[in-house]
Amino acid sequence: MSRKYLVTGGAGYVGSVVAQHLIEAGHEVTVLDNLSTGFREGVPAGAKFIEGDIRDAAKWLDSSYDAVLHFAAFSQVGESVVKPEKYWDNNVGGTMALLAAMREADVRKLVFSSTAATYGEPVSSPITETDPTAPTSPYGASKLAVDHMITGEAAAHGLGAVSLRYFNVAGAYGEQGERHDPESHLIPLVLQVAQGKREAISIFGDDYPTPDGTCVRDYIHVADLAQAHLLAVDAATPGEHLICNLGNGNGFSVREVIETVRQVTGHPIPEVTAPRRGGDPAILVASAATARERLGWNPTRADLAGIVADAWAFAQR
């Protein structure tokens, strides 16, 4: 059955891939994005596009919409440390306005793009949803604040909501892929070295308590991530706020990622060892057991070489 969805931040990386999946599933999609970090060309063909801010969602949201999928947020951890007010204002204030618009329009389903940054330094591995949340950046804190806000909205006003806490998203899907500016994610940065746009890749710390001394992260293909969002819409239950981690449950080290890029691209990747960055945990790996159980989600693109190959094809395009 065809449904109507509002996708906020749908001109960005993850939002655009989710919007594309919704369209391919036969749904009607409206993308709302102010293009502050998104790209007009990232909006999938077939989606209605509104250039606007989530604070003004009440102008366009009405009871004809079945759900909102909310991706509109600033997401640079480092920037959030030096400009925390920007993150509180947009991520928290903007979402508060969006929830008010949903309440007014009687749109009672929400899927929220949350983050593993809500956990901060993990107390155990793999991380589960019941582990303590202690974000180490204003970015992570702003996303956690929104999760608390959604919990209250569900309890008080019957909203059916699912928060999906991502770990490291990578890869590409057709015409949609990663094009952040500035770029901070490892795989696209290493690919820039392969393209000759960057001289070398920096490894921030090689003395971590991991097999090869470099940080280990859980990488998930963006198409697997998108599939979880479609399942989450169906799983959203009135009065409940469900929180699910999304990851593969397997970690890859920085050096493993670099070596995989060498193999996929056929390019030598010079590397430079740099001091550790503050706040970088040695290992971040997710338990996705809740997503598997409650959403029926099973990632099918867990192979690192496949993830890198899709990202490489998009980067060359």
N, C-alpha and C positions, 0 to 999 in steps of 0.2 A: 504494500500500500504506500502510495506516494505521500510524503509529508513535507512540511515547510519549515525550514530552519534558518535562523540568523546565526552567522558565523562572524564573531567579532575578531579582528586581527587576522582575517582570512587572506590578506595579501602578504603575510609573513610566511616563514618556512613551514612550520607544522600546520598552521591554520589553512594554508593553501592546499596542502596535500589532503587534509581531512575534507575540505570543501570539494576537492576533485572526487574523492571516494563517495561522498554523499550524492554527487551528481550522477556518478556511474551506477549508483544503487537506485536511481530513478527519482530522487527527491528534488524539491525546489529549494534553491539555496540563494540567500541574500548575504553578501559579504559587506560588512561595515568595517572600514579601516581609514585612519587619518593619514596613512602613508608616511608617518614619522620614521618608522623603521621598515615598513613593508614596501612592496614594489607593485605598481599597477599591473605590470606584465605577469606577475605571479598569480593574479586572480584567474581561476580556471574559466575557460570558455563555457558558456552555459549558466554562469552565475550572474545574478543581478549585482551590480556594484554600487555602493553608496560611499562616497568619500566624506567621512564625518567622524566625530569623536563619540566614544561610548557614553560620555556624560550627556549626550543629546539623544540617546537611544529611544527615549520616549517619543521623539518626533516620528519614528518609523515603526516602532514595535506595536503590534496590535494582536488581538485574540486569534487572528488567522495563523499565527506561528505556533508550531507544536513544541519547539524547544529552542534554547540558545546554547551554542557551543562557544565558550569564551576563552580566546587566546590573546586578547589585546593587553599587552603588558610590556614594560621595559624589563630587560633580563640580563643586563651586564653586571656581574657580581662586583667587579672592580669599581665601576662607575658608581654603583650604589653606595659604596663606602665613602666616596668623596661628595656625592650629591644625594644623600638619603632623602631629602625633602621631595626630590623628583619622583622617587619610587613610592613614597607614602601617598603623594598627591595622585599619581596616575593609577598605580596598581590597586591601592585601597580605596581612595576617593572615587575613582572611576568605576570600580566594581560596585561600590555602594549605590551610585547613581543607576547603574545597570539593574541591580536587584530591585530598586524602587520602580523602575520602568516596567520590569517584568511583573511585579506585583500589581501595578496599575492596569496593565494589559491582560492580566490573568493568564500569563504564560508560565506554566508550573513545572517545567523541566529544564535542568541546567547541567551541562558537562563543563567542568572547570579544568583548565590547563595549570596544574600545580607542579611541584618540583621536588626532587630529592634534597634540594638545598634547605628544606624545612627541617631536616634531621641534624644538620651541622656535622660535628665530629661523631661518627657512628660508635655506639657502645658494643656492637656485635656485628658479625657478618655471616650470612646475608641480612640486610636490613628488612625488618617487617614493619607493618603499619602501627604496631603497638609499641615500637621502640620510642624512646623519648625524642621530643622535638626541641632542638636547641640551636636555631640557625646562627651562623657566624657572620652573616652579612645582612644589611638592610633589605637586599633583594629577597633573601630567604625568609626574613621576618615579615616582609610585606605579603608574601604568598601564604605564610602561615596565618597571618591576620585575616586574610580573605577566607581561608578554610574555616576559621572560627566564626566568621560572619555568616558563612553559608550554613554552618551547623545550627546557628540561632534562627536563621530564616526558615530552615526546614522544620524545626520544632515549633516555631510560633505561627508560621503561615502555610505549612503544608507543602512547601517546595520539595520536589523530588530531585536530588542532586547527586552527582558523582564527581569527586575530585580524583584526577589521575596524576600521580606523582612520577614524573619522568626521571630517568637517569640520563645517560648520554645518548641523544638522538643523532642519527647519522644516516647517510645514504641519500637517495633521490628517488623520485617517482615521476617518470615521463618528463613533462615540461617544468615540474616543480622541484626545487632543490635549495640548497643552502647558499645564501648570498648576503651574509651579514656584513655590515660596514660600521665599525671595524669588526674584523673576524677574530674570534677568541677560541673557537673549537679546534681540537687537535687535528682531526682528519682533513678538513678543508685547508688548514694551515700547512700540513705536510704536502698536500696536493699542490699548493701554491709553489712549493719548492720544486716539485716535479715539473711544473709549468714554466719555471724560470722567473717567477714573480717575486721570489724570496730566496736569499742566498743559502740559508740553512734553517733547520728547525732547532729550536731551543728545548732542551730537556731540563726542566726545573727540578733538580735534585735527582741523584742516582744512588742515594744511600738510605732509601726507605727499607723497612723490613718486609720486602717482597722478593720473589725469586730472582729478579734481575736488578733490584734496587730502584726501579722506577714505579711510579704510581700505577695502580690497577683500577680500571673503570669498566662499568657494565655498558656495553653499546647495544642499542636497539635500532633496528631499521625503521625509518619513518613510515613506511607503508604498514608495518606491523602495528606501529603506534596508532595510525589512522584507523585501522580495523578495530582497535580497542575502543575508540570513540564511538563508532557506530553501535557496538555492543553495549556501551555505557548508556547511550540514549534509551535503548530498550530496557535496560536494567534499572533506570531511575524510578524510584518508588516514592509516592507522595509521603511527606513527613520524614523521610530518611535521607541522611547525608552519608553516602558510602565513600570511603577513601581506599584507593588501590594503588599500589606501586606498579610501575611498568618497567620491566627490564628482562634481560635474558637469563639472569641468575648465574651468568658466567662472566668472569673478568678478563680483560686483556690489558697488558702493561703498555706504557708509552712506547717502549722499544719494540714490542710485538706489533703495534700499530704501524710504526715507521717501517719495519721490515716487510710488513704486508703491503704497504704502499710501494715499496721498491719492487716487490714481486709483480704486483698488478700493473704498474705503470712502465716497468722496465727502465726506470730512471734511478741513478744514484741519488741518494738523499743525504747530503752532508748534515751532520748533527753537531750541536754545541752544548756542552753541559753548563748549566747556569745554577745559581743558588736556588734552594727551595723557595717557593712562594708561601707566604703566611696563609694558614687556613686550608692548605691542601691535605686532606686525609690520605693515608697510604693506600687504603682500599675502600672503594665504594661499589658494592654489588647488591642488587635487589633480590628480595624474595618476591616473586610475582604469584605466590600461591593464592592470594585473595582474588586477584584478577582472573586466574584460571577457574577458581571455584565459583565466584559470583557472576562473572561476565561470560564464562565459557571461552576465554581468550587463550589462544595458543600461538605464540610467534612462530612464523615459518621461515624467516630470513635471518637466522641467528649466525650464519657463517660470516666471519669478519671479512674475508676476501670478497664475498658477494656484496657486502655493504660498501666496501671501498670501491669496487668496480662500478657500482651504480653512481656513487659520488663523483668518480673520475669521469664517467661519461657525461654527467651534467656539467662539470667544471670545464670540460673541453668544448661543450656546446656554447 
